[in-house]
Amino acid sequence: MDAVSNSYPFYLASYERRFDAKGRVSVPSEWLTLPGNETDYFVAWFDASECLLRVYPSQFLNLLRSYTETSKESDPESKRRQRELFASAKYLRMDPQNRVRLDDDLAEKLGFAEQIFLQGEGMSFCINDPQRAQNMARSSESDDLYAALEKVEALR
C-alpha cells in the first residue's frame, strides 16, 4: 500500500463550480498539482444510492487491474461484479483548460442544474448538487471534526 499511497493524489476541500454553455466544469487547480496526479483524465462511477458522481484519478485503474489479476477465475460472483463495475465506468477527459465534460446521459442521471459541488473524499472526489451536498453534510454523523479524526485514527 505504501507504493500506492506515495503516488496517489489525496483530494481535500470542497468547491462550488458552474457548468459552462457546453456542459464543462473546471477541476480545481489545487487538485491538479497534487503529487501523483499527472493525468489528463479521471475515471468516474455514478452512485445511484446517493445520486452523485464518484471520481477517481487515472491511477485508480492500476488498483483495479491489480484486484482483477488477483481475483479467482473460478469465482463467478467476483467476475460478475467486475463486469458490472467496468461496464458502468466513464472516462472524464480533461481539455487544455483543465475542464471535464459530463456526457448528456450522466448529466441527466445526476439531475444537476448549472451549479455543482466538488467535494474531496481523500482518494477520490465527488460531483454533487450543492443542495444535496449540504443536506448530506447536515445529516452526517461526523459533524464533529475531532470525532471523525478519532474514527480514522482507530482504523489505523
Secondary structure by P-SEA (a helix, b strand, c coil): caaaaaabbbbbbbbbbbbcccccccccccccccccccccbbbbbbcccccbbbbbccaaaaaaaaaaaacccccaaaaaaaaaaaaacccccccccbbbbbcaaaaaaaccccbbbbbbcccbbbbbcaaaaaaaaaacccccaaaaaaaaaaac
